[in-house]
Amino acid sequence: MAKNQSEVSGIFTAGSKSKPSAAKPKNPFTHPLLLGSIFPLLLVVVWEVLSRLEVFPAYQLPAPSVILGTIAGMAEDGTLWGHVFITSYRVLMGFLLGTAAAVVLGSLVGFYKHAEALFDPLIQAFRSIPSLAWVPLFILWMGIGEPSKIAMIAVGVFFPVYLNIVSGIGGVDRKLIEVGKMYGLNMFQLVRRIILPASLPSFLVGLRSGLGLGWMFVVAAELMGASQGLGYLLVVGQNTLAPETIIASIVLFAVIGKLSDWILKKLETRTLHWQDRAAKS
């Protein structure tokens, strides 16, 4: 029982700051940004050299300098910012809509056994449907405007967030809840002080997974009659036989997607600062 009480007390005081340990001198050569740049830079250098040696045909795989020139050209004439903005807007709105639906249904299924038996089989069946299978249906229902594109992205975001919420709530240690009841906590207090902190790590992982799928689904969404966006650039590059435009769009997807994931990762680190995690060697 003493062990259980200490576990609950640890969750109750999750927001309190522990005493900082002595700071160790940091090695500038092991900075995450520097380490994370090594392989991308090596890839770009090798790619550029092989392209200049004409190992890769220019009409199939242009050199990185050509791709950067294409991006710079779009930035100069102003078209780049419109494409980036509208794609980011669609992903953001779809992410918010899909997350909101996942939080409501995931919490309901996670807390109540009957709700799980009622809703979960249908949700799991919908999860198995390929993303492109939704395209004609959403066009039929909502046309080719923004609502169909945002709904398409929301579908992609919904499932990983939903699964992680259900898993996080279901994975809360039952002994912690029993000890919380012994302390006289009501249902609201149990949720706020035990269930929410215990399931929060899984929920944040679900957010990152959902955002990643949102960037994948936006390509399918922008195939639905879009006239602007990074997915639209892919179609333009295909129709005009311009591989530099296609790869430039792919590079922009990678950069913006990584930036958005970095923001969520920083949010995860700040939110879970109370966790006593194992140090990575």
For each residue, the residues with C-beta under 8 A, 3 or more apart:
1: 4 5 179
2: 5 6
3: 6 7
4: 1 7 8 175 176 178 179
5: 1 2 8 9 179
6: 2 3 9 10
7: 3 4 10 11 173 175 176 179
8: 4 5 11 12 176 179 180 183 194
9: 5 6 12 13
10: 6 7 13 14
11: 7 8 14 176 193 194 197 198
12: 8 9 193
13: 9 10 16
14: 10 11 197 274
15: 274
16: 13 274
17: 273
18:
19:
20: 23
21:
22:
23: 20
24:
25:
26: 30 31
27: 30 31
28: 31 34
29: 34
30: 26 27 34 35
31: 26 27 28 34 35
32: 35 36
33: 36 37
34: 28 29 30 31 37 38
35: 30 31 32 38
36: 32 33 39 40
37: 33 34 40 41
38: 34 35 41 42
39: 36 42 43
40: 36 37 43 44
41: 37 38 44 45
42: 38 39 45 46
43: 39 40 46 47
44: 40 41 47 48 64
45: 41 42 48 49
46: 42 43 49 50
47: 43 44 50 51 56 61 63 64
48: 44 45 51 52 63 64 65
49: 45 46 52 53
50: 46 47 53 55 56
51: 47 48 54 55 56 58 61 62 63 64 66
52: 48 49 63
53: 49 50
54: 51 57 58
55: 50 51
56: 47 50 51 60 61
57: 54 60 61
58: 51 54 61 62 63 66
59: 241 243
60: 56 57 243
61: 47 51 56 57 58 243 247
62: 51 58 66 67 243 244 247
63: 47 48 51 52 58 66 67
64: 44 47 48 51 67 68
65: 48 68 69
66: 51 58 62 63 69 70 244
67: 62 63 64 70 71 244 247 248 251
68: 64 65 71 72
69: 65 66 72 73 244
70: 66 67 73 74 244 245 248
71: 67 68 74 75 80 248 251 252
72: 68 69 75 76
73: 69 70 76 77
74: 70 71 77 79 80 83 248
75: 71 72 78 80 81
76: 72 73
77: 73 74
78: 75 81 82
79: 74 82 83
80: 71 74 75 83 84 252
81: 75 78 84 85
82: 78 79 85 86 228
83: 74 79 80 86 87 228 229 230 232 233 252
84: 80 81 87 88 230 252 256
85: 81 82 88 89
86: 82 83 89 90 228 229
87: 83 84 90 91 218 222 229 230 231 256
88: 84 85 91 92 256
89: 85 86 92 93
90: 86 87 93 94 146 149 150 153 218 221 222 229
91: 87 88 94 95 153 211 214 215 218 260
92: 88 89 95 96
93: 89 90 96 97 150 153
94: 90 91 97 98 149 150 151 152 153 154 156 157 214 217 218 221
95: 91 92 98 99 153 154 157 210 211 214
96: 92 93 99 100
97: 93 94 100 101 150 151 154 157
98: 94 95 101 102 153 154 155 156 157 158 161 210 214
99: 95 96 102 103 157 158 161 207 210
100: 96 97 103 104
101: 97 98 104 105 154 158 162
102: 98 99 105 106 157 158 159 161 162 165 206 210
103: 99 100 106 107 161 165
104: 100 101 107 108
105: 101 102 108 109 119 123 162
106: 102 103 109 110 161 162 163 164 165 166 169
107: 103 104 110 111 165 169
108: 104 105 111 112 115 119
109: 105 106 112 115 116 119 120 123 162 166
110: 106 107 116 165 166 168 169 170 199
111: 107 108 115 169
112: 108 109 115 116
113: 116 117
114: 117 118
115: 108 109 111 112 118 119
116: 109 110 112 113 119 120 166
117: 113 114 120 121
118: 114 115
119: 105 108 109 115 116 122 123
120: 109 116 117 123 124 166
121: 117 124 125
122: 119 125 126
123: 105 109 119 120 126 127 159 162
124: 120 121 127 128
125: 121 122 128 129
126: 122 123 129 159
127: 123 124 159
128: 124 125
129: 125 126 133 134
130: 133
131: 134 135 152 155 156 216 217 220
132: 135 220
133: 129 130 136 137
134: 129 131 137 138 152 155 220
135: 131 132 138 139 152 220 223 224
136: 133 139 140
137: 133 134 140 141
138: 134 135 141 142 148 151 152 224
139: 135 136 142 143 144 148 224 225
140: 136 137
141: 137 138 148
142: 138 139 145 147 148 151
143: 139 147 148
144: 139 148 224 225 226
145: 142 148 149
146: 90 149 150
147: 142 143 150 151
148: 138 139 141 142 143 144 145 151 152 221 224
149: 90 94 145 146 152 153 218 221 222 224 226
150: 90 93 94 97 146 147 153 154 221
151: 94 97 138 142 147 148 154 155
152: 94 131 134 135 138 148 149 155 156 217 220 221 224
153: 90 91 93 94 95 98 149 150 156 157 214 217 218 221
154: 94 95 97 98 101 150 151 157 158
155: 98 131 134 151 152 158 159 217
156: 94 98 131 152 153 159 210 213 214 216 217
157: 94 95 97 98 99 102 153 154 160 161 210 211 213 214 217
158: 98 99 101 102 154 155 161 162 210
159: 102 123 126 127 155 156 162 163 210 213
160: 157 163 164 206 209 210 213
161: 98 99 102 103 106 157 158 164 165 203 206 207 209 210
162: 101 102 105 106 109 123 158 159 165 166 206
163: 106 159 160 166 167 206
164: 106 160 161 167 168 202 203 205 206 207 209
165: 102 103 106 107 110 161 162 168 169 199 202 203 206
166: 106 109 110 116 120 162 163 169 170
167: 163 164 170 171 202
168: 110 164 165 171 172 198 199 200 201 202 203 206
169: 106 107 110 111 165 166 172 195 199
170: 110 166 167
171: 167 168 198 199 202
172: 168 169 176 177 194 195 198 199
173: 7 176 177 198
174: 177 178
175: 4 7 178 179
176: 4 7 8 11 172 173 179 180 194 198
177: 172 173 174 180 181 190 194 195
178: 4 174 175 181 182
179: 1 4 5 7 8 175 176 182 183
180: 8 176 177 183 185 189 190 193 194
181: 177 178 184 185 190
182: 178 179
183: 8 179 180
184: 181
185: 180 181 189 190 193 194
186: 189 190
187: 190 191
188: 191 192
189: 180 185 186 192 193
190: 177 180 181 185 186 187 193 194 195
191: 187 188 194 195 196
192: 188 189 195 196
193: 11 12 180 185 189 190 196 197
194: 8 11 172 176 177 180 185 190 191 197 198
195: 169 172 177 190 191 192 198 199
196: 191 192 193 199 200
197: 11 14 193 194 200 274
198: 11 168 171 172 173 176 194 195
199: 110 165 168 169 171 172 195 196 202 203
200: 168 196 197 203 204 271 272
201: 168 204 205 268 272 275
202: 164 165 167 168 171 199 205 206
203: 161 164 165 168 199 200 206 207
204: 200 201 207 208 264 267 268 271 272
205: 164 201 202 208 209 268
206: 102 160 161 162 163 164 165 168 202 203 209 210
207: 99 161 164 203 204 210 211 264 268
208: 204 205 211 212 261 264 265 268
209: 160 161 164 205 206 212 213
210: 95 98 99 102 156 157 158 159 160 161 206 207 213 214
211: 91 95 157 207 208 214 215 260 261 264
212: 208 209 215 216 257 261
213: 156 157 159 160 209 210 216 217
214: 91 94 95 98 153 156 157 210 211 217 218
215: 91 211 212 218 253 256 257 260
216: 131 156 212 213 219 220
217: 94 131 152 153 155 156 157 213 214 220 221
218: 87 90 91 94 149 153 214 215 221 222 229 230 231
219: 216 222 223 230 231 234 253
220: 131 132 134 135 152 216 217 223 224 231
221: 90 94 148 149 150 152 153 217 218 224 226 231
222: 87 90 149 218 219 226 229 230 231 232 235
223: 135 219 220 226 231 235
224: 135 138 139 144 148 149 152 220 221
225: 139 144
226: 144 149 221 222 223 229 231 232
227: 232
228: 82 83 86 232
229: 83 86 87 90 218 222 226 232 233
230: 83 84 87 218 219 222 233 234 249 252 253
231: 87 218 219 220 221 222 223 226 234 235 249
232: 83 222 226 227 228 229 235 236
233: 83 229 230 236 237 245 246 248 249
234: 219 230 231 237 238 246 249 250
235: 222 223 231 232 238 239
236: 232 233 239 240 242 245
237: 233 234 240 242 243 244 245 246 248 249
238: 234 235 241 246
239: 235 236
240: 236 237 245
241: 59 238
242: 236 237 245 246
243: 59 60 61 62 237 246 247
244: 62 66 67 69 70 237 247 248
245: 70 233 236 237 240 242 248 249
246: 233 234 237 238 242 243 249 250
247: 61 62 67 243 244 250 251
248: 67 70 71 74 233 237 244 245 251 252
249: 230 231 233 234 237 245 246 252 253
250: 234 246 247 253 254
251: 67 71 247 248 254 255
252: 71 80 83 84 230 248 249 255 256
253: 215 219 230 249 250 256 257
254: 250 251 257 258
255: 251 252 258 259
256: 84 87 88 215 252 253 259 260
257: 212 215 253 254 260 261
258: 254 255 261 262
259: 255 256 262 263
260: 91 211 215 256 257 263 264
261: 208 211 212 257 258 264 265
262: 258 259 265 266
263: 259 260 266 267
264: 204 207 208 211 260 261 267 268
265: 208 261 262 268 269
266: 262 263 269 270
267: 204 263 264 270 271
268: 201 204 205 207 208 264 265 271 272
269: 265 266 272 273
270: 266 267 273
271: 200 204 267 268
272: 200 201 204 268 269 275
273: 17 269 270
274: 14 15 16 197
275: 201 272
276:
277:
278:
279:
280:
281:
